Amino acid sequence: MQTEELYEIFLKAENGITTDTRACGKGMLFFALHGENFNGNKFAHDALKAGCIAAVVDDDSIGVSDQIILVDDVLKTLQNLAKFYRRTFIEMPVLGITGSNGKTTMKELTAAVLSKKFKVHATKGNLNNHIGVPLTILSAPRDCQFLVVEMGANHIGEIANLSRIAEPNLGIITNIGLAHLEGFGGENGVKKGKKELFDYLREVKGARVFVHGGNDKLMEVSEGLERSVFGTEEMKPVVRFEMDGGRKFVWAEQGYESKSRDIQLEGDYNLDNIAAAISIGRYFGVGREDVGKAVSDYVPSNNRSQVVKTASNKILLDAYNANPSSMEKALESFAKNNKGDRLVILGEMRELGDFSFESHKRVVALCAELGLDGIFVGVQFYKVKEFEGGTGRFYEGVEDLALEIEENKVEGKNILLKGSRGMAMERLLPHL
């Protein structure tokens, strides 16, 4: 079936696309994706029974009918349909966001700011891969005015592929740091992979990128592009936190007096995300008061920079993910902005390959340098348990630490809880 024909069927799917039969319902179009551990083709008929108008499959043993659509490759078909649909939004701004850290927070802040003026559709959660990006596009309403697409990657070529699907005309890279080192093959590989977004935009007429002027790597990879530079005294907005009876932020902008506003984000590392959202919003004409309210009202979720107060402790929950760059920033911010009895509970960082031992060793050493009492969880941390100069307590798994805390309660602490997604460090919350 041609993409144009499938698009006509897609338009009849009043309740959109699904790839999960558990979420199937009336008026949906089912795509039978498959991988190493699952095969959606087997559930095509279940999807139809649940009310889907059709099922797209690539296994001819399923049979073909008016409701069973056989294609060569379901994933490729999904991606091609997303590209076709995206091209129906001819003049619409499409912002691609990538980077080593902070993509989701920047995406949510930027969408919140832009929503004060436009009907914005943005990536839900972190659906930012080869499946999530097309699903994001295909779930955009027909009257959408601004599309914000988060793009994640763990190897070279992935951002280039996602850019060809989403076809952004705007771009921002949060940073180029130490993340997914195993897949990228080192820091230079990360740089090459992340800059693929800007490389794509070099070929797009009228494209613009937004760049933090204080980041030499980002200034380098954006050279020659039409760009809006922010985050330096010369190129406003400059954002800073203030601690005066509460958590507040202010920003300096040409022609305006700085104004302090309450904020619900923690961590100095979020200043760049705020500055980016302000810069993008102001470029597209969002009023200053609306920008300030959007940032002030933003409430972090999904284990990102959340403050959780239990009966015994105050916890900065930043456990959605971790890599060497984000760990360093989080630890330095926590040490700077938290006084009293401080404790960091850190889960191991994944996908670091040959860089893993030295990276975990550096985190342990940094905690000692910053004067932070540390608890380190996971096999990778356990490997550096005996390293000279390292201090702290080490546990092979979250369950081991949970048992220890049950026997020896932790009370009266300011706690940073962080680790890679696979560690699910938030499991410790009921014990803290």
C-alpha angles and dihedrals in degrees: 000000000000119000090242091057093047089049090060089054090047090056089058092054097097093185098043136231130334134182095181121074089205087067096041119126145150116315098015132127114227123213112198101217119180139192142161095302104026141042117198091189089077090061099047094106091046088056091053091048088053090058106269113151092222144348125226111214139168099201111092091201088074089069131233128260140139087287100036109072114193118207134167095246124009095201094050090046090052091050093047091050090051091051091048092050092045089057090060087070093069102169099024120122110243115192119199116202125193138148143125097273138014100024096134096044091048090047093052095045092047093048090049091053096045091047088069088073109014139044096251129195116193139175111283112234107323101323088147107133137087090291100033096052095056090044089052092052095045092051092056111115118242091246094052113139102187130025122203113191124188115209123198130185142176099186141035116278097029098099089046090055093046090049090055089054099044096033095206121197093194130047145184132181112203094205143314108242145140105301133129088005092164093060097038095043096233142326095306089054090052090052092049092047097048095045089059087089091059091042089057092048091054087073095047117095112236094007120158133192131201115222136184104235093210093061110086094193093054093045088052097050092045095051111132095019125111099259144176109215121204141164102063131092089250094047111042147231098078113176130199137173123239126200107204112135091325145003111301139163133206132186134200119222132170112270096009135095114239114254127195118230135181116252135191098206123099128205132057088239088074092064091085091050090052093047090050093050091048092048093050093044094049092046089058093047103259108159119253094240091049091049092051093048093048092053093042093050095047111115116196117229143171095058095303119133091325123156112221120186115200128182089267110028148019110239131195100207110203098148103129093100145333142202132165094272096048092043091055094048093045093050094047092048092046092050092048099046104035126070132180124043104356129189131177120202109191131185122207123275117240136210095035099121113183090001093061102093096048092043094054091043089054092052091053091049092047092055089055092047091052093047094243123151104233138204114187123198131193142046094278093055091044089059090064095043094115098040113135114259094017118125132185141068123294131207129179095219144012090248092058091052093045091056091049092051091050089057096040110033121218111221139167095017137137101222133194110203114191141147145128117300092252090062093057091204091181086080086081094062096090088055095050 
